[in-house]
Every structure is written in C-alpha cells, then in structure tokens.
Amino acid sequence: MITSVFKKSTPLNLILVVILMLVFFLIYQFQDLTWTKSAFSILKKAMLFIVLLGSVFITNFIAKKNGLSKDSSYTIFFYFLLLLFSPSLLNNINLILSNFFVLLALRRLISLQSLKASKEKIFDASLWIFVAALFHFWSILYIVLVFISIIFHVSRDYRNWVLPFIAFFAVGIIFMLFSVIFQKDVLGYINANAVTDFKMDYFTNNYQNAAFSIYLTIALFFVISMFISLPNRPLVLNASYKKIIGSFFIGILIFAVSSSKSNDLLVFTIAPLAMMATSHIEVKQLQLKQEMVLAVLIICSLFVFFSQL
C-alpha cells in the first residue's frame, strides 16, 4: 500500500513530501523559539528550508533525467526519510550549502555520459565542488569523482584534465577577493578547516549512537543490493551507477576524516543512498518485500528523529 502511493510521480506526491519536510523542519526548529524574534533569523530559516528542498529536487532530477529511476516519487521520499536520521542537520547551514553545491556538481558529472558539452560539464562540476569546499573543506574530496568521470568518458582529450585546475584557480581568486574586501584571514580559515580527525567517540548520547548504527545498517543493505544488481543493469547506465556508488563512498570518507564529527556529516551520503534505495525498490520483486523495506525505513527514521529531539 505504501509503495503504491509513491509508485507514480504526481504533483500530489511532491506536495505531500514538501509538507512532510516542512512539518518535521518546524518540529525541530520550534524547540528553541529565539529565532522567531528576529526578521533576519526567520528569513535565514526560510532560506535554509528552501536550500533543503532544492537538494531534494536536484537529487530527484538527477535520478530521472539520467534514467536512474522510473517515473516515481521514491527518490524524494527516501531523501526525506534519510534526512530524519540527523535532526541537528536542519540547523547546520554550512553542511546543507556544501551538500547542495556537491549535488549541482554530481548533476553535471552524471550527465557527462551523453558526451555533449563535456568540457563545460567538467568545468562546472569542478567549480561547484570547490565552492562546496568553502562551506565544508573536506567536500573537496569530490574532485576525485571529476577525474573518475573523465576516465570513464573523455580521457583522450588532455584539455579535460586541465579544466579542474582552472576551476580551482577561478574559485581561489574569487575567495581571495572576498577575503580582501571583508578582511578575512585566508590562511587562518584553511588551517582551521583542513583538519583531520579519525576518532569515532563523538556521540553525546545513546540515541545518536543508535541513529548512526541504524543508518549504516540501512546504507549497507542498499549498497550491497546495488553491487549485486549492477551486472544486470543496462550497460549504458553502468558508469552512472558507479559514479553514484563512488559519491556515496566519498561521503563516507568525508565523514571519516572530518573533525568536529557528528551524524550531520552523513548528509553527503543521503542523495546517493536515496538513489540506490530507489533503484532497489523499483526492481521487479514481490510487493510484500517492497512494503517491508519501506515500512522498516519509515519506522527507523521516525524513531531516531523523535529520540534525538
């Protein structure tokens, strides 16, 4: 029954997910009402929600535009459910913005399979990744995915290998100009953010620990499902699926190396995991199995969300 609701992509389904996101966003925000006393703070919260919505719809666009999902609403629904595993993320503007720009880069990299305007796509993707790194430094690791994409599609043209470096200098110049105008310490910013920490003892309570464990279990299930089904996928889509898998593991690496650890850092894995979950649920199988997978994910996401409030 649950699967039949999101089996088709309709305006009603999109509205339903937007409403659900708004409700849970407000549930978290209303724990502390100090932001309601300032018009600027209210505007900031509204913009934060709009960027979150933008991330959801970019993920949905990537999946549908590149044939990674059928005409369904599963991708946006899975994204919403996975977002609930870390309620504090709903206040982390830097990670939300960084993830948003990474998704813009991922959109360009996956569309590279068409081989149309490949140089523009490589440059754009590199540019968005370096912009994302301004908000969370270690998202710069996604530049590896740019070079992987070049290897997959356009490795013979040496100019394609140079484009990421041009994008780096472009963002670097803009950042330097910004730092001069607003008197920011560039080296201080880099030293403060380019810090690694592999410790995993950041949990402040058992509920955060449970949320992390459940999330990794769910992720492992969908990743294994993707690896198993990959040989049976259309050959033309194999490179795209591999980039999605690569994106997920880079997200895990960012979580592993970043300092100031929290479950919020898993945000970089949400989009690729939502697409892998969609791919799993859309494979022809018994409806009971589909219902069970979706029901378990809904129960887990609701439990970890409310337990962490």
Residue pairs with C-beta under 8 A, 6 or more apart in sequence:
1 291
2 291
2 294
2 295
2 298
3 281
3 287
3 290
3 291
3 294
5 13
6 13
6 72
6 73
6 74
6 77
7 72
7 73
7 74
8 71
8 72
8 73
9 64
9 71
9 72
9 73
10 73
13 73
13 76
13 77
14 73
14 76
17 56
17 73
17 76
17 77
17 80
18 53
20 80
21 49
21 52
21 53
21 56
21 80
21 83
22 49
24 84
24 90
24 305
25 49
25 52
25 90
27 309
28 87
28 90
28 91
28 309
29 35
29 45
29 90
29 91
31 309
34 41
35 41
35 42
35 44
35 45
36 42
44 93
48 90
48 91
48 93
48 96
51 96
51 97
51 100
52 83
52 90
52 96
54 100
55 79
55 96
55 99
55 100
55 103
55 271
56 76
56 79
56 80
57 76
58 100
58 103
58 104
58 107
58 271
59 75
59 76
59 79
59 103
59 271
59 274
59 275
60 73
60 75
60 76
60 79
61 107
62 68
62 103
62 106
62 107
62 110
62 271
62 275
63 69
63 75
63 275
63 278
64 71
64 75
65 107
65 111
66 110
66 111
66 113
66 237
66 240
67 234
67 237
67 240
68 110
68 237
68 240
68 241
68 244
68 275
68 278
68 279
69 75
69 275
69 278
69 279
69 282
70 282
72 278
72 282
74 277
74 278
74 281
74 282
75 274
75 275
75 278
76 274
78 273
78 274
78 277
78 278
78 297
79 270
79 271
79 274
81 297
81 298
81 301
82 215
82 270
82 273
82 274
82 277
82 301
83 89
83 90
83 270
84 301
84 302
84 304
84 305
85 211
85 214
85 215
85 263
85 266
85 301
85 304
85 305
86 211
86 262
86 263
86 264
86 266
86 267
86 308
87 305
87 308
87 309
88 262
88 263
88 264
88 308
89 95
89 96
89 263
89 264
89 267
92 264
92 267
94 135
94 136
95 135
95 136
95 264
95 265
95 267
96 267
97 132
97 135
98 132
98 133
98 135
98 136
98 139
98 268
99 132
99 139
99 267
99 268
99 270
99 271
100 132
101 128
101 129
101 131
101 132
101 135
101 139
102 128
102 129
102 132
102 139
102 142
102 268
103 271
104 124
104 128
105 124
105 125
105 126
105 127
105 128
105 129
105 132
105 142
105 145
105 146
106 125
106 142
106 145
106 243
106 247
106 271
108 121
108 122
108 124
108 125
108 128
109 121
109 125
109 145
109 146
109 149
109 243
110 240
110 243
110 244
111 121
112 118
112 121
112 122
112 149
112 152
112 153
112 154
113 152
113 153
113 236
113 239
113 240
115 153
115 154
118 153
118 154
118 160
119 159
119 160
119 163
122 146
122 149
122 150
122 154
122 160
122 163
122 164
123 163
123 164
123 166
123 167
125 146
125 149
126 143
126 146
126 163
126 164
126 166
126 167
126 168
127 167
127 170
127 171
129 139
129 140
129 142
129 143
129 146
129 167
130 140
130 143
130 167
130 168
130 170
130 171
130 172
131 171
132 139
132 140
132 142
133 139
133 140
134 171
134 175
136 193
136 254
136 258
137 190
137 193
137 194
138 254
138 257
138 258
139 254
139 268
141 250
141 253
141 254
141 257
142 247
142 250
143 164
144 246
144 250
145 243
145 246
145 247
145 250
146 164
147 161
147 164
148 243
148 246
149 243
150 160
150 161
152 239
152 242
152 243
153 239
154 160
155 161
175 186
176 186
178 184
179 185
179 186
179 189
195 259
196 257
196 258
196 259
197 257
197 258
197 259
197 260
197 261
198 256
198 257
199 261
200 261
202 261
202 262
203 209
203 212
207 304
207 307
207 308
208 262
208 263
208 308
210 304
210 307
211 263
211 304
211 307
211 308
212 263
212 266
214 300
214 304
215 263
215 266
215 304
218 273
218 297
218 300
219 248
219 269
219 273
222 273
222 276
222 277
222 280
223 245
223 248
223 273
223 276
225 276
225 279
225 280
226 241
226 244
226 245
226 276
226 279
226 280
227 245
229 279
229 280
229 283
230 238
230 241
230 242
233 241
241 279
244 272
244 275
244 276
245 272
245 276
247 268
247 271
247 272
248 269
248 272
248 273
248 276
250 268
251 266
251 267
251 268
251 269
251 272
252 269
254 265
254 268
255 261
255 265
255 266
255 268
255 269
258 265
277 297
280 293
281 290
281 293
281 294
